[in-house]
Amino acid sequence: MGFFDLFKHKNANNQTKPVLSEDVVKGYDWISKALIFSGYQADFSLESLNEIDRFFDENAQDGQAVPEGLLAQDLGKRIFAVGAYVGEVIRRAYGGTWIIDDRDPEGEINVSVKLANGTTILPVQRVMKRLKNPDEDGLYIYGAACEQRDIR
């Protein structure tokens, strides 16, 4: 059973279907608790994105999960959850709404947040970029920049 199977819900015809809006909430809630348990500050403050950068610095190298690190297992699940956390931190900091399309076959990757200032972000995609390219601006800088301009 995969990560997203845990979040499938019954529809009116008693068939299971994913509900991404619930997956996002479960993802950021789960990862915040897991990060706190592992010694990271994950209090949904904008400053906590520095801790997410530290998490990647300690658990990924050259775009890959460090063996025996916290990303070594269930990478997709953890990247989605960290992306949900990053999106929720930024949404709380600046106001906004999650934009989710359950019909999108790549919905887990394409979830976005439209901020009150009109900026639209793709937090899961940004977390994937952070994993693959550690030299790119960190997630804290990404979050801080969202207040001023449209950044993806």
N, C-alpha and C positions, 0 to 999 in steps of 0.2 A: 504494500500500500504506500503510495507516494504522499508527499506533504499536502498537496492540494486535495487529495482524496479525504483528508481529515476534515475539510471544510465544505464538502458537498452537502447539499440540502435537498429535501424532498419538495417537489412541486405539486401542483394540484392533482396530477396523474400518478402520484407516488413514485415518480422517477427522480433520481438524484441529479442535481445540477449544481455547478459552482455558483456562488454568489460572491463576487469579488469584493463588494463593499464590506462584507463580513470578514473576508479573508484579510483585507487590509488592516482592520481593527485587531483581529486576532494576531496577525503578524507583528504589528508594532508593539502590542501588549506583551506577547511572548518574548520578543527579542529584547525589549527593555529589561524584563526580569532576568533573562539569561545574561545580559551584559552586566547588570548590577551584581549578579551572583559571581561573575568572573572578574570583578574588580574594576569595572568601568562605571563612570557616572553616566547614567541614562535617565535623566529627570525631565526630558522633553524641553529643556532650555536650549536656546540657540548655541550657547557655549558648549553644550554636550556634543555638538558635532565635532569639536576638537577630539573628544574621546572616541568617536567613530573613526576619525582619521588615525588615531593611535591604535585602535583595534585593527585596522587594515595594515598599518606599519608593522605590527607584531605578528599578524597571522597570514600575511601574503608577501610573496617575494617574486619579482619578475613576472607579475601578472598571474601567478598561480598560488593556490593555497599552500601554506607551509605544512609539510607532513607533521602530523600530531598536533597541529594548531586547531583553533576553534572553527576554521573554515574547511578542515580536512574532510569532514563528513557533511552530507546534506547541503552541498554548496548552493544549489538552486533555492532551496528552502530558506537558507540563511541570507542569501543576497536579496530575495524578495522581502523578507522581514526587515532587513536593515534599510532597504529602499522605502518601505512603508514607514519605518521610524523616521527617516530623514524627511520624508514628505510631511509627516504629521508635525514634526518639530517646526518646519518652515510654515506650515499652515497655521499653527498656533501662534507663531511669532508675528505673522503679518495678516492673519485673517484669510479666509478663502474656503474653497469647496473642492472635495475630491471629485474628479471626473473619471468615471468607470464605465466600461462597456462590456457587459457579460457576453455579448455576441462576438467580440473580438477574439479570434483564436490565440492571439498573443497578448491577451488582456493583462496578464500578470506583469508583462514587461512595459506595456503602454499605459498603465494607470498614470494619471496626471493630477496635478493640483492647480486650479486656477485661483490665484491670489486676489485679494481685494483690490490691488493696484493694477490688475489686468495681466500681470505676469503669469505665464503658464510654465510649469516645470514638469519634468518627467523623472521623478526621483529614483525609480528602480533602474532606469537606463543610466542615470548619473552614477549610481553606486556600482553598476557593472563597469563603467568607464574607470572609476576609481580603482577597482580591483585590477583591471588590465593595464592601467597606465598610472603608476604611483607618482610619476613626475608631474602629472596634471594638477591644477589647483585642487586643494583639499576640499572636503565637504563643508567645513566651517566657512571658508571663503565663498563657496557656492551659496550657502544659506544667507550669508551677510549681503551678498550681491543681489539677492532676490528683492530686497526692499527698493532697489533703485532702477532696475531694468528687466526686460524680458530675457531670461537666461534659461537654457535648456540643459 
